Amino acid sequence: MKNNLSIILSLGFTLCFMGCDYINLKNFESEEEGKEEIQVPVAKVGNSTLYQKDLNGIVGNEISPKDSANLVNRYVNSWIKKQLLISEAAEKINFDQASIERKVLDYRYALMVHEYKKYYVGNNLDTLVSQEEIETYYNDNKDNFELKQNIIRGYFITVTKDAPKINQLKMLINSDKSEDFKELKSYCFRFAETYFLEDSVWINFDEAIRNTPFVSVTNKVDFLKSNRFVEDSNDENLYFLRIKEYKISDQISPLEFVRNDIKQIILNKRKVALANQLEEEVFEKAKSSNKYEIYNQ
């Protein structure tokens, strides 16, 4: 079966794609107008046949012939497995065909409705979320924003052991003067291996210390409570961490840390509201124009 399938696929590809630099699957059309479409079989299981035309849209023009052939081959094999399972199921179970047909129709209609709702929402969604809306949602739902990890605001800098002016670097890290911060940025740009100076941004503490000596800290909560500036080293580098502010797990997340999450929540609520609005609008319009009837049973 597998060898025959490969031969059939190779033959189909040779006929369809000769002289092309990409695969474009399409129906074979007869030369004479009005003739029936030629059915080119690709695979068969029992009474079910997969034709060349059924492969339309499986691959796009942007991928290579080799990748296209692999994609089509996977699709054909998947189709064969499904048909074999359907055949096996039909032998083992006495299906209610009418019920299955209803479910197929329900699924088809559900897909159509889903696509239309997505289209409607995409064309009507207001994506602008104000600061006031975000703050209101945050204040009304603070209990839903309990931290699952420790987070910090501050500076993190890695330099090699032979980097210049290490003492000056330490002074700059611990300074709150704007001119010192400018100098710190300049130093990091020239000499730092890695650095993070966005002290207005909350970051996951575990992510900040990954691949550093600080990862060996056993009690991270005590570490955060006890330190504002720490340094450590390994064979090659020096690591400096200044903690300006921290929050530990189980505390309420600061607004800035969950701002994007709240924005997405608000947008999702708008999407649901628009989908419901569409249903009501279609129903009311049909009611006013007598587009449907309900008969007494």
C-alpha positions as CSV (number, residue, x, y, z in Angstrom):
1,M,0.0,0.0,0.0
2,K,2.8,2.4,1.0
3,N,4.8,1.7,-2.2
4,N,1.8,2.1,-4.4
5,L,0.9,5.3,-2.7
6,S,4.4,6.7,-3.3
7,I,4.2,5.7,-7.0
8,I,0.8,7.3,-7.4
9,L,2.0,10.5,-5.6
10,S,5.2,10.7,-7.7
11,L,3.2,10.3,-10.9
12,G,0.7,12.9,-9.9
13,F,3.4,15.4,-8.9
14,T,5.3,14.8,-12.2
15,L,2.2,15.5,-14.3
16,C,1.0,18.5,-12.3
17,F,4.2,20.3,-11.5
18,M,6.6,19.6,-14.4
19,G,8.4,22.9,-15.2
20,C,7.3,24.6,-12.1
21,D,9.5,25.8,-9.2
22,Y,6.7,25.3,-6.6
23,I,3.8,23.0,-6.1
24,N,0.3,24.3,-7.0
25,L,-2.3,21.6,-6.6
26,K,-5.4,22.2,-8.8
27,N,-8.1,20.3,-10.6
28,F,-7.3,18.7,-13.9
29,E,-9.8,20.3,-16.4
30,S,-10.8,18.7,-19.7
31,E,-9.7,20.4,-22.9
32,E,-13.2,20.5,-24.3
33,E,-15.8,22.7,-22.7
34,G,-18.6,20.8,-21.1
35,K,-16.6,17.6,-20.5
36,E,-16.7,16.1,-17.0
37,E,-13.8,16.8,-14.7
38,I,-11.1,14.1,-14.8
39,Q,-10.9,12.2,-11.5
40,V,-7.3,11.3,-10.7
41,P,-7.3,8.9,-7.7
42,V,-4.5,9.2,-5.1
43,A,-5.6,6.6,-2.5
44,K,-8.5,4.3,-1.8
45,V,-9.8,2.5,1.3
46,G,-12.8,0.2,0.7
47,N,-15.4,2.3,-1.3
48,S,-13.8,5.6,-0.4
49,T,-11.4,7.3,-2.8
50,L,-9.2,10.3,-2.3
51,Y,-8.8,12.3,-5.5
52,Q,-6.2,14.7,-6.7
53,K,-8.8,17.5,-6.6
54,D,-9.3,16.8,-2.9
55,L,-5.8,18.0,-2.2
56,N,-6.5,21.5,-3.3
57,G,-5.3,24.0,-0.7
58,I,-3.2,21.6,1.3
59,V,0.0,23.4,0.3
60,G,0.8,27.0,-0.6
61,N,3.1,28.5,-3.2
62,E,5.6,29.7,-0.6
63,I,7.0,26.4,0.4
64,S,9.5,24.2,-1.4
65,P,8.5,21.2,-3.6
66,K,10.1,18.8,-1.1
67,D,8.2,20.3,1.8
68,S,5.0,20.3,-0.2
69,A,5.4,16.6,-1.1
70,N,6.0,15.8,2.5
71,L,2.9,17.7,3.6
72,V,0.7,16.0,1.0
73,N,2.1,12.6,1.9
74,R,1.3,13.2,5.6
75,Y,-2.2,14.3,4.6
76,V,-2.8,11.2,2.5
77,N,-1.5,8.9,5.2
78,S,-3.8,10.7,7.7
79,W,-6.8,10.3,5.4
80,I,-6.1,6.6,5.0
81,K,-5.9,6.1,8.8
82,K,-9.1,7.9,9.3
83,Q,-10.9,5.9,6.6
84,L,-9.6,2.6,8.2
85,L,-10.9,3.7,11.6
86,I,-14.2,4.6,10.1
87,S,-14.4,1.2,8.4
88,E,-13.4,-0.5,11.7
89,A,-16.0,1.5,13.7
90,A,-18.8,0.7,11.2
91,E,-18.0,-3.0,11.6
92,K,-18.0,-2.9,15.4
93,I,-20.8,-0.4,16.2
94,N,-24.3,0.0,14.8
95,F,-24.4,3.7,14.3
96,D,-27.5,5.9,14.1
97,Q,-26.7,7.4,10.7
98,A,-29.5,10.1,11.1
99,S,-28.0,11.2,14.4
100,I,-24.5,11.4,12.9
101,E,-25.7,13.4,9.9
102,R,-27.4,15.9,12.3
103,K,-24.2,16.3,14.3
104,V,-22.2,16.8,11.1
105,L,-24.7,19.5,10.0
106,D,-24.6,21.1,13.5
107,Y,-20.8,21.2,13.4
108,R,-20.8,22.7,9.9
109,Y,-23.3,25.4,10.9
110,A,-21.3,26.1,14.1
111,L,-18.2,26.6,12.1
112,M,-20.0,29.0,9.7
113,V,-21.5,31.0,12.7
114,H,-18.0,31.0,14.3
115,E,-16.4,32.4,11.2
116,Y,-19.1,35.1,10.8
117,K,-18.9,36.1,14.4
118,K,-15.1,36.4,14.1
119,Y,-15.5,38.5,11.0
120,Y,-18.1,40.8,12.7
121,V,-16.0,41.2,15.9
122,G,-12.9,41.9,13.8
123,N,-14.7,44.7,12.0
124,N,-16.4,46.2,15.0
125,L,-14.0,45.7,18.0
126,D,-12.7,48.9,19.6
127,T,-9.1,48.0,20.6
128,L,-8.4,51.2,22.4
129,V,-8.4,50.5,26.2
130,S,-7.9,53.6,28.4
131,Q,-5.8,53.9,31.5
132,E,-8.9,54.6,33.5
133,E,-10.5,51.3,32.3
134,I,-7.4,49.3,33.3
135,E,-7.2,50.9,36.7
136,T,-10.9,50.4,37.4
137,Y,-10.7,46.7,36.5
138,Y,-7.6,46.3,38.6
139,N,-9.1,47.9,41.6
140,D,-12.3,46.0,41.3
141,N,-10.6,42.6,40.9
142,K,-7.4,42.8,42.9
143,D,-7.9,39.4,44.5
144,N,-7.6,37.9,41.0
145,F,-4.1,39.2,40.6
146,E,-2.3,37.3,43.3
147,L,1.3,36.7,42.4
148,K,2.5,33.2,41.6
149,Q,6.2,34.2,41.7
150,N,8.6,36.7,43.2
151,I,9.1,39.9,41.2
152,I,11.5,42.8,41.3
153,R,12.3,46.2,39.9
154,G,15.9,47.3,39.6
155,Y,19.2,46.9,37.8
156,F,21.1,43.7,36.8
157,I,24.5,43.9,35.2
158,T,27.1,41.3,34.2
159,V,30.7,42.3,33.3
160,T,33.9,40.3,32.7
161,K,36.4,40.3,35.6
162,D,38.8,42.4,33.6
163,A,36.3,45.2,32.9
164,P,37.5,48.7,33.9
165,K,36.5,50.9,36.8
166,I,34.5,48.3,38.8
167,N,34.4,50.5,41.9
168,Q,32.9,53.3,39.8
169,L,30.4,50.9,38.3
170,K,29.3,50.0,41.8
171,M,28.8,53.6,42.7
172,L,26.8,54.3,39.6
173,I,24.5,51.3,40.2
174,N,23.6,52.5,43.7
175,S,23.1,56.2,42.7
176,D,19.7,57.7,42.0
177,K,21.0,60.8,40.3
178,S,19.9,61.2,36.6
179,E,23.5,62.2,35.5
180,D,24.8,59.0,37.1
181,F,22.2,56.9,35.4
182,K,23.3,58.3,32.0
183,E,26.8,57.4,32.8
184,L,25.8,53.9,33.9
185,K,24.0,53.4,30.6
186,S,27.1,54.5,28.8
187,Y,29.3,52.2,30.8
188,C,27.0,49.2,30.2
189,F,26.8,49.9,26.5
190,R,30.6,49.8,26.3
191,F,31.6,47.1,28.7
192,A,28.7,45.0,30.0
193,E,28.2,41.4,28.8
194,T,24.5,41.7,29.7
195,Y,22.5,44.4,31.5
196,F,18.9,45.4,32.4
197,L,18.3,49.0,33.5
198,E,14.6,49.4,33.0
199,D,13.8,50.0,36.7
200,S,10.2,50.9,36.0
201,V,9.5,47.4,34.7
202,W,8.6,44.5,37.0
203,I,10.4,41.2,36.1
204,N,10.2,37.7,37.4
205,F,13.0,37.3,39.9
206,D,13.7,33.7,38.9
207,E,14.1,34.7,35.3
208,A,16.4,37.6,36.2
209,I,18.9,35.4,38.1
210,R,18.8,32.4,35.7
211,N,22.3,31.4,34.6
212,T,23.9,33.5,37.4
213,P,25.4,32.6,40.8
214,F,22.3,34.0,42.5
215,V,20.3,31.0,41.3
216,S,21.8,29.0,44.2
217,V,20.0,31.1,46.8
218,T,17.8,28.7,48.7
219,N,15.4,31.1,50.5
220,K,14.6,33.7,47.9
221,V,12.0,35.5,50.1
222,D,14.6,36.1,52.8
223,F,17.1,37.1,50.1
224,L,14.8,39.8,48.8
225,K,13.9,41.1,52.2
226,S,17.5,41.3,53.3
227,N,19.3,42.8,50.2
228,R,19.2,45.9,48.2
229,F,22.5,45.5,46.4
230,V,24.4,42.2,46.0
231,E,27.3,41.1,43.9
232,D,28.7,37.7,43.1
233,S,31.1,36.1,40.6
234,N,32.2,32.9,38.9
235,D,35.4,32.1,37.0
236,E,34.7,34.6,34.2
237,N,32.2,37.3,35.2
238,L,31.1,39.6,38.0
239,Y,27.4,40.0,38.6
240,F,25.7,43.0,40.2
241,L,22.1,43.2,41.3
242,R,20.3,46.3,42.7
243,I,16.8,45.7,44.0
244,K,14.8,48.9,44.1
245,E,11.5,47.2,45.0
246,Y,10.2,43.7,45.3
247,K,6.9,41.7,45.7
248,I,6.8,38.2,46.9
249,S,4.5,35.4,45.8
250,D,1.0,35.5,47.3
251,Q,1.0,39.3,47.4
252,I,-1.1,41.3,45.0
253,S,0.6,42.1,41.7
254,P,1.4,45.7,41.1
255,L,-0.7,47.2,38.3
256,E,2.2,47.6,35.9
257,F,3.0,43.9,36.1
258,V,-0.5,42.9,35.0
259,R,-1.4,45.8,32.7
260,N,-1.2,43.8,29.5
261,D,-3.2,40.9,31.0
262,I,-5.9,43.3,32.1
263,K,-6.0,44.9,28.7
264,Q,-6.5,41.5,27.1
265,I,-9.2,40.6,29.6
266,I,-11.1,43.8,28.7
267,L,-10.7,43.1,25.0
268,N,-12.0,39.6,25.4
269,K,-15.0,40.8,27.3
270,R,-15.7,43.2,24.4
271,K,-15.4,40.4,21.9
272,V,-18.0,38.3,23.8
273,A,-20.3,41.3,24.1
274,L,-20.1,42.0,20.4
275,A,-20.8,38.3,19.5
276,N,-23.9,38.5,21.8
277,Q,-24.9,41.8,20.3
278,L,-24.7,40.3,16.8
279,E,-27.0,37.4,17.8
280,E,-29.6,39.9,19.2
281,E,-29.4,42.2,16.2
282,V,-29.9,39.3,13.7
283,F,-32.8,38.0,15.8
284,E,-34.6,41.3,16.2
285,K,-34.1,42.2,12.5
286,A,-35.6,38.8,11.5
287,K,-38.5,39.3,14.0
288,S,-39.4,42.7,12.6
289,S,-39.3,41.5,9.0
290,N,-41.1,38.2,9.7
291,K,-38.3,36.1,8.4
292,Y,-39.1,33.2,10.7
293,E,-42.2,31.4,12.0
294,I,-42.8,29.1,15.0
295,Y,-45.5,26.5,14.7
296,N,-47.4,25.1,17.6
297,Q,-46.6,21.4,18.1
